[in-house]
Amino acid sequence: MNHPSSQRCGLIAIVGAPNSGKSSLINVLVKNKVAIVSDKPHTTRQAVYGIVCHEDLQSIFIDTPGMVLSPQDPLQNYMRKTARQSLKEANISVVVIDVDRAHHKANRLLLNASIQREIPTLVVLTKIDNWKDKSRLLPLIESYRDFESNVVGFFPVSSHTLQGIEELELALQNLLTPGAWMFPADMKTQLSFEVGLSEITREKLFWSLHQEIPYRLNVLTEKWYWRKNKRTKQKELWIWQNITVEKEGQKKLVLGQEGRRIRHVGLLARQEIQSQHRCDVHLFLHVTINPTWIERHYG
Ligand SMILES: Nc1nc2c(ncn2[C@@H]2O[C@H](COP(=O)(O)OP(=O)(O)OP(=O)(O)O)[C@@H](O)[C@H]2O)c(=O)[nH]1
């Protein structure tokens, strides 16, 4: 690590409407998968830190849950509070706007909240790979003209093609202020090992299930340990996870016909954990019903 006196550091909140592309952006900025991604809203439930160190600089990106305008249950309430809290803690904010949903009410709400905090605010217009005709971007930026004098700038990007990412990285690095690093140089996220494992399985469930059900379930890593295989002498990771749903019908959907869906989810999760930890993985998934898990967890 460099000498603390030359270090610069910053907590950068990534906020935006649900499904706007916040987690995808963080993964690209961190150059590591720290946050799970899916095409369903409310994939991110808690603040996830993605930490990047470069020369004297440490950027700590906070992935936040999509801004819920009218919370319908304690989980959505918790998600809304988490997004607001992250904005309070941060010293830089990035408001992520999906170009195809540029006028989502959350965008202006978050821009106002960030500007009120008097922290540098960047507007990221993401998913520009979806637009062949880039001249459409100008009228979009124009429609946010009233914020122009209060924001650092508008940054059109794509987390898929990486277009515009370098410009965004440079702008963010220039905003980091002198201060000792908050995390060790080799740390990529604050999530614990077992929460990271649960998130991988939750992502595969989000991919595999239809709109509403993924949101109504939870994954908990109940037990895990490393073991050395006596025959191969290689280390293995053994994991037991519990998937909680609210109703019998949801359990049936998670299991799928003759258990096909849960086996597929298990296979995808196992493959990702194996490639992350470069070892054999044994993953056991169990589904239980608890009609009040959301109230118990978040109420
Ligand atoms: N075409 C395109 N799709 C993107 C881009 N960034 C994200 N997506 C897609 O948009 C969807 C949502 O992405 P996420 O990164 O999970 O969005 P999020 O804002 O973190 O979502 P929540 O946590 O649910 O609020 C996924 O299907 C992504 O693959 C992009 O730059 N281009």
The ligand as a Gaussian input file, in Angstrom:
#p B3LYP/6-31G(d) Opt

LIG

0 1
 N      -28.265000      -3.559000     -23.243000
 C      -27.805000      -3.308000     -22.038000
 N      -28.375000      -3.906000     -20.973000
 C      -27.883000      -3.638000     -19.742000
 C      -26.820000      -2.725000     -19.523000
 N      -26.593000      -2.651000     -18.184000
 C      -27.469000      -3.496000     -17.597000
 N      -28.245000      -4.093000     -18.524000
 C      -29.307000      -5.085000     -18.297000
 O      -30.323000      -4.477000     -17.516000
 C      -30.879000      -5.438000     -16.601000
 C      -30.782000      -4.900000     -15.189000
 O      -29.415000      -4.781000     -14.841000
 P      -28.906000      -4.674000     -13.336000
 O      -27.475000      -4.303000     -13.401000
 O      -29.294000      -5.891000     -12.553000
 O      -29.796000      -3.446000     -12.860000
 P      -29.981000      -2.865000     -11.375000
 O      -30.246000      -1.412000     -11.530000
 O      -28.822000      -3.233000     -10.512000
 O      -31.292000      -3.641000     -10.931000
 P      -32.024000      -3.710000      -9.452000
 O      -31.006000      -4.164000      -8.462000
 O      -33.068000      -4.752000      -9.667000
 O      -32.557000      -2.344000      -9.198000
 C      -30.101000      -6.742000     -16.826000
 O      -30.835000      -7.557000     -17.709000
 C      -28.809000      -6.267000     -17.471000
 O      -28.183000      -7.230000     -18.310000
 C      -26.223000      -2.105000     -20.671000
 O      -25.300000      -1.300000     -20.605000
 N      -26.765000      -2.448000     -21.886000

